[in-house]
Amino acid sequence: MKNRILFYWLLTFNTICLIKCDNNVPSEIHNNIRHQTDDIYTSIIQIKRDLHKNPELAGNEIRTSKLVAKYLLELGLEVTTNVGGHGVVGVLKGTKSGNGKAIAWRADMDALPHPLNESDVFKSVIKNVSHGCGHDAHVAIGLGIATVLSKNRESFSGKVYFIFQAEEETFLGANKMMKSEFFLNHHIDEIYTSHITALPVNTIAVKPKEVFAYQTRIKLSLSKEIPLNTIDSVYSLIQIKLNDVKENTNPYSIENAFKQPVGILNEKSHFHQYSFLQDGYVREINQDDIVIKAFYYSTKNSKNITSRVENILSKSRFNSYFNSISIIQNNPTVLNDDNLVNSAIETLNDIYENNPIEVSNGQIPYFNDDFIYFQQQIPGVYFLLGASNEESKIIALNHSPDFKVDESSIKTGVQEFSSLIFERAK
């Protein structure tokens, strides 16, 4: 009897030991990831600065894609170029036995057609073209993650697809890639990405479901008989009737989305629920009519916007001048997978408890991302990565003339997202 008890005790002890040993493996891996990120940080920053100095507009990412492809090949990845345009995909295969998942990380590569107010030695040398949205940092983070995970390929059994996408700013690239032969022939289980924002540096935030407001561009046709000096009154009437914002809030001011106490990280964020027709519109005087074009933003999908405008004008003194209302642009918005968001938060908070993931409670107006075209076919998560440092007068407000990135955010992105992808691919 004593021998039997001793046998079961030893069996239990060994089982516990095996569990502990197994749990210690990820801890060791993530310590390695920290050190490996430190080791490559300087070289990754140099890549970011090189790209910043040599930005390329959507559809023209030739130099950038060549740099990316060469880097991935030197890491030993399987590389495919010209995917949906100038897109590049590198595939890293884990060598550990077992059936791991196929996980993708996406980085966009294109620049903007306007200059930045900057004096750095690595400022853009291309006239009126700049990386004013942080895509140079995104490429650097993607290459950094590829470097780190390639050093740990023997510790996971899945595949990691590194997707470097062209033409994000024109909302064309992701859709082109998903329709390409490459993606028709490859199955991916999950996809992730992050975007530089004006949140405090090294903050990582995520939100289940919609990340951005729905953006709908409407076209209103009016009779040429309408007095031109009344068109502002027509627009103001529609705006007043459509706008639905909480008292004392201002979702029109994009910089407020990233500030406390009103911003997206506040539990009672002013950006939690709203709808508004933007200030200002485009007016076109044609042979047959006068056209007004404007954007409408809402935290809910605004499928009934045309009937609402029609109803507003039919009950107004402008009814006789109203011809028609139509939607001329209605891009889908980024939509995060609830289960993957929860898993990512739990995973990263366990590993990096000193820098917990923030949960966003609001949707950002004005911006959007064609990452949704990946998400429509692959469950995915879109993170926000803070890169503002007010003490250093660095504000990473995308598309603003003073946009700048605190480069330490790149280290945070490489380190934490390397850990996340490792755990998902394992």
N, C-alpha and C positions, 0 to 999 in steps of 0.2 A: 504493500500500500504506500509506504514512504517512497519507494522507488518510483511508483507511478506519479505521486504528487511532484516529486523532483523532476520527472520527465516533463510533465505539463508546465511546471514553472520555467524550466529551461526553454521549452518551446515558445511560451509566452514572452519570455525575456528576449529571445532571439527575434521574434516577430516585431516587438517594440523597437529593438535595435535596428532592424531592417527599415522600419518606417522612419525612424529618426535619421538614419543614414540617407534615405531617399529624400527626406525633406531638407537635408543639409546641402544636397547637390545644387538646387536652384540658388540657395544663398551664396554658395561659392561662385556660381556662374555670374550672378549679378554683381558680386564684388569684382570679378574679372572685367565685366562690362564697364564698371566705373573707371577702373584703371586704364582700360583700353581706350575709352573715350578721352581721358586726360592725355594719353599718348598721342592721339591723332588730332587733337583740338587745333593746334597751330596750323597744321597742313590743311585742315578743313576750312579754317577761316581764310586762308590764302586763296582757296578755290572760290569761296563766297566773294571775296574782294575782286578777284579776276573777273567773275561773272558780272559783278556790279559795274565794273569799269567797261565791260563789253556787252551791254544789253542788246537783246534782239526782239523785235516785235513779233506778235502772233503770226504764225505762218512762215517766219524767217529764222527759226531757231537752229540754223545750220552749224554755226561754231559751237553753240552750247551742246547740241546733241552729239557732235563728234567728241567733245571733251568728256561727256558722260559715258559714251560707249567705250572709249579708250580706257577710262578709269575702271569700269566694270570688268572689261576683258582682263585687265592686269590683276584683278582680284580673283580671276578664275571662274567667273560666272558665264553662263550661256547667254549670249547677247543677240538680240534681234533689233535691227534699226528700221527706220521708215515705217513705223507702225502707226497707221492713221495720220500720215503726214510726217513730221520730223520726230515723232515719238520714239522712245527707246525703252526696251524692256530687258532687264537682266534677271536671270533665274538662278537662285542659289539653292542647291540641293543639300539637305542635311545628310550626313553619312551614318548616323546612328540607326541601328536596325529598328524596325517597327513601322507603324502606319501613322505618320503625322499628317497635319493638315496643310493645305496650300493657302498661304497667307500673302496678301499683297500690301505694299506700301506705295502710295502715289505721291509724286512731287511734280508741281507744274513749273514750267521753264520760261515762259514769255514775259516780256517787259511792257511798259506803258508808253504811249505816244506823247509824253510831256516831260519837261525837265524837272529836276529837283533843285532846291536851294541848298547847295552843299559845296564845301571847300576841301574835302578830304583828298588825299593824293590818289585815292582809288575811285574818285567820282567818274561818272560816265564820260567817255570820250566820243560818244555818238550824239550828235546834235538832236535835241528834242526827243530823246529816247532815254528812259530810265527804269530802274527796278524800284519803282515807287509803291510796290505792293508786297515786296518781300520774297518774290519767287527765287531770287538768287540764294537767299537763306534756305528756302525749301529744298533746292537742289543740293546744297551743302549738307543739310540734315539727311537727305536720302542717301547720299554717297557715304556719309558717316555711318549710318545704320548698316549699310551694305558692308562696309569695312569691318565693323565690330562683329556682325553676325558671321561673316566669312571666317573669322578667327575662332568661332565656336561651332562650326558646322558639324563637328564630331559629336556634339552634345544634343542635337535634335534630329528628328527623322523626317520632318516635313519638307516642303519647298517654300521659298520666299520669292515672290515676284516683285521686283523693284521697277515701278512704272514711272517713267519720266515723260510727262505729258506736254505736248505743245498746245498752243491756241486756247488757253483757258480764258483769257481776257475777252475773247470774242464768243465764248460759250459754245465753241465748236469742237474742241479737241477731244474731250472725253467721249462724246458721241461717235466721233470718227474712229477712235481706238476700239470701242466696243463693237463696232461694225466691221472691224478689220479681220482678215483671215487668221491672224495670230490668236485673237480672243475667241474666235469661233472654234478653235482647235485646242483650247486650254480651259480646264475647269479650275476656278478659284473659289475657295470656301468663304473667305472673309477678306475685306479690304479696309485699310485705314489711311488717314492722312491728317496733317495738321496745317494750320494757317497762322502766320504771324499776325498779331493784333496789338492794339494799344492798351491791353491789360498790363498790369505791373510785371516787370521782367521775371521770367522763370515760372510764372503762373501757368498752369495747364487747366483749362476749363472744358467742360463737355456738357451737352444737353441731350436728353432723349428727344426723339422726334425732330420737329422743325428747328433748325439753327437760325435761319434767316426769315425775314418777312416775305410773304408772297408779293411779287412785283408784277403788276399788270399795267400795260400801256394801252390807253384808250384813245380812240379817234372819234371826235365829235364833228359832224358835218352840219353847218348852218347855212341858211339861205343868204345869198349875196345882198339881199335887201336889208339885212340887219345893219343898223348904224354901227360903224366901227368903234365909236366911243362907248358902246354898251357891252362889248365883248368881255371886258374885264368884269362887268357886273354879272354876266352869265356864268363866268368861271367861278366867281366868288360865291354865287348862290349854290352851285354844285358842291363846291368845297365845304361850305358850311354844313350842308345837309349830309354829306358823306362822312365827314370827319367824326371819329369817335375815339377821343383820348380822355384819359382821366384828368380830373381837375388839377391844375398846377403842375402838369407834366409837359415834357417837350421832346417827344420822340423824333421831331424834325432835326434836332441837333445831334448828329452822329457821335460826336466826341463824348456826349453824356452817357452813351451806352457802355462805356468802359470805366466810368467813374463811380465812386461811392458818394452818397448813398443811393443814387437813383439807378445805377447801372445794372447790367445783366447778372452780376454776382450777388445782388441784394435779393433776399427772400421775397420782398415786396417791390420788385423792380418796376420802374415806370415803363419798361419795355416788355412787360409780360403780356399785355393785351391792348391792342390799339388798331386803328385804321385811319389813314389820312390820304388826301390828294395833295401831291407836292405843291409847294409854292412855285409859281411860274409855269409857263406853258409855251409850246411852240405854235405859232400861228402861220398858216399858209393861205394865201388868197389865190384861188384857182379861177379858171374860166367859169365854172358852174357853181362853185360854192366857196365858203370860208371854212377851213379846217383847224381844229384845235387838237393838239396832241399833248398828253401828259401822263405821268406815272402815278399809280395808286398803290399804296403799301398797306398790307394788313397781316396780322398774325394768323388769320384764317383764310383759307382759299376763297377768293372772291368770285365765284362762278356767276353770281347774279348781279354783277356790277352794271352791266348794260341796261337791264330792266330797271334798276334803281335810278340811274341817270335819266332814263326815258320818263319814268314816273315823276321825277323832280321837275323836269322841264314842262311836262304836260299840264302841270298844275300852276305854272308860272306865267308871267306876262310875256315870256319869250317863246311860248308854245308855237306861235305861227312861223317862227324862224327856224325851228328845229327840223332837220332832215333825218338824221340817223346817228346811231352810236354803235361802235364796233370795237372789238379787242384786236390790236395789231401785234401785241407781244405778250406772252404769258409763260415765262420760263418756269419750270418746276423748281422747287426749293430743296436744299439739302435736307435729307430726312434720315436721322440716325436710328439704327436698330436698337430697340429698348434693351434686349437681352445682352447684346454685345457691349452696350454702354455700361450696364451694371457690372458685367464681368471685368471690363477694363478698369473701372473705378476700384473694384475690389482687389484686382491684381496689383495695380500700381500703388495703391495705398498700403498694401502689405509690404511691398518691396521698398518704397520710398516714403515712409511714414512722416519724414521730416518735411516733405513737400507734397501734402495731400492734394488730390485732384479736386478742383472747385466745380460745383454743379451750377451751370448757368440757368437762370430763371427768366430769361427774356430772349426775344428774337431781334436780330440786328437788322435795321432797315437799310435801304439803298444798295447794300452789297448782296451778292449771291455767288454761287460757285457751281460749275458744271460737273463737279464730283457726283452730283445726283444721278448722272447717266451711268456711272459705275454702280451706284447703290440700287438702281432699278433692277439690276440683274444679279448683284452680289451684295449680301448683307454687309453693311459697313458703318464705320464711325468717323466723324469729322471732328477733330479737336481744335481748340483755340489755344495758341501759344503766345503768352505775353512777352513783349519785347520793348516796353516803355520803361524809362528810368528818369523820373522827373528831376531827381537830384542832379543828374548829368545832362539835363535838358534834352533828353532823347524821347521823342514821342513817335511811336510806331502806328500812327493813324494812316491807314492805307489810302493811297491815291491823293494824299495831301501834299502840297509842295515842300513841306518841311519833314516829310516822312524819313525816319531814321530807325535803325535797329540796334539795340544793345546786344552785341554779339555773344554775350554769355548765354543768351537764350538758345543759341545753337547747340551748345554743349548739353543743356538740359534736354533739348529735343532728341539729340542722338542717344543720350544715355537712357532716358526713361522709355522712349519708344522702341529702342533695341530690346530692352527687357520685356516689354509688352509683346512684341512680335515673337521673341524667343519662346515665351510661355504659350502663345497661341499656336505656334508651329510645332511645339513639342508633342 
